[in-house]
Amino acid sequence: MKFYLLSSPIGHLDDVSLNFLQTVSGLNYLAVEDSRVSSKLLQLLQAKFPKYRLWPKELISVAKEKERRKSAQILDLLSQGTSVGYLSDAGTPAIADPGAYLVDQVRRSHYQIEAIPGPSALTLALSLCGFEADLTLFLGFFPKKPARTIALLKNLSVNNLAKSVNLVFFDSPLRIRKTTQLLFTHFPQAGLFLGRELTKKFEELLWFQKNSFNPEVLKTKGEYTAVFNLRMV
């Protein structure tokens, strides 16, 4: 038996991997971040790829606040010889999403773990931005209290710990204007890449320097993935 980490499309259904389709077809139980989101995704994939057995499935809701409590149910299934997959709402599990605690518990219980690779907004943004850097920092979602993050970046600069840094983070459309203005205030020589609604129908790719940055052009709909490129020398 195995515990599978299943990376799913972040927008475009055709980005699903053959490995994902084959693996999910062989599973009866799926732990999911949100059963409503996952059931919709699986039904869409079933309609698009009818040769695979993607739906219906027995879904076990394991939202972030339920992860510790539901881990016992996952371990019980594994102990019975039943393989289980874990599916977050979109993208790669445990990357700014739940999943890390489950992986740790499965590992400690000595069951096999296999990751089914796939889309990730993090890697897409780093590929698209065109910013060279000798250090990359991933924040997940940009912190609501960013003082420590700003202090960390300034410390890297003062101590010459890196010549250039790519700071990657996710942000909501309601906060992105404030976040980017704050970063440019502290680091006016930086470059900024923003990917909005990556791989989706209304995907938008934007590049800025401080002198060309107008926060009003940023739409207040759709999730943002940002790469803030800091030159430390």
Residue, then its C-alpha position, 0 to 999 in steps of 0.5 A: m500500500k502507498f500514500y500518493l501525493l497527487s498534483s492537479p491542474i491549477g487552471h487548465l485541465d489538459d495539464v493533468s498528467l498521465n501518471f495522475l490519471q492512471t494513479v487515481s484510477g486505481l484508488n478507491y479513497l482520496a483524502v482531499e482539501d475540500s470535497r466540493v472542489s475535488s468532486k467537481l475537478l474529478q467529474l470534469l476530468q472523468a468527462k474529459f478522459p472517460k477511459y479512466r475511472l476517476w469518479p465516483k470516489e470515496l472522498i475524505s475531507v482533510a481541510k487544514e483544520k482537520e488534518r491532525r484529526k483525520s490523519a488517524q483515518i488515513l493511517d487506518l486505511l493504510s494499515q488495512g492494505t488500502s492505498v490512499g491519495y491526497l489531493s489539494d484544491a489545485g497544484t501540488p500538495a503541501i506547497a502553501d497548501p495542507g498536506a505536510y502533516l499527513v506526509d509526516q505521519v505516514r512517514r513516521s508510520h513507515y508506509q510508502i509515499e509517492a509524489i505524482p508531480g504536476p503543475s505548480a504556480l511557484t515553478l511556473a512563475l520562476s520559469l516565466c519571470g526571466f529574473e536570474a538570482d543566486l537565492t530563491l525564497f518562497l513565502g507561500f502567501f505574503p504575510k499580513k504582518p510583513a515586518r519580519t520579512i522586510a527585516l530578513l531581506k534587508n539583513l541579506s543585503v547588509n551582510n552580503l549573503a546573496k547578490s540577488v534574490n527572487l522572493v516568490f509569494f502568492d497574494s490575493p487580488l485585494r492585497i496585491r496593490k498594497t503588498t507590491q507598493l510596500l516592497f517597492t518602497h523598501f527596495p526601489q531597485a527591484g524588478l517585479f513579475l506578476g502572474r494572474e490566473l496562471t494557466k486559466k482563460f484570462e491569464e495575465l503576465l506583467w513585469f514592472q520596475k518601480n519607475s513603471f509601476n502603477p498599482e491601479v493597473l492590477k485587477t482586483k480579481g484572480e489570484y496572483t503569483a509574484v516574483f520580486n527580484l532584489r539586486m543586493v549589490 
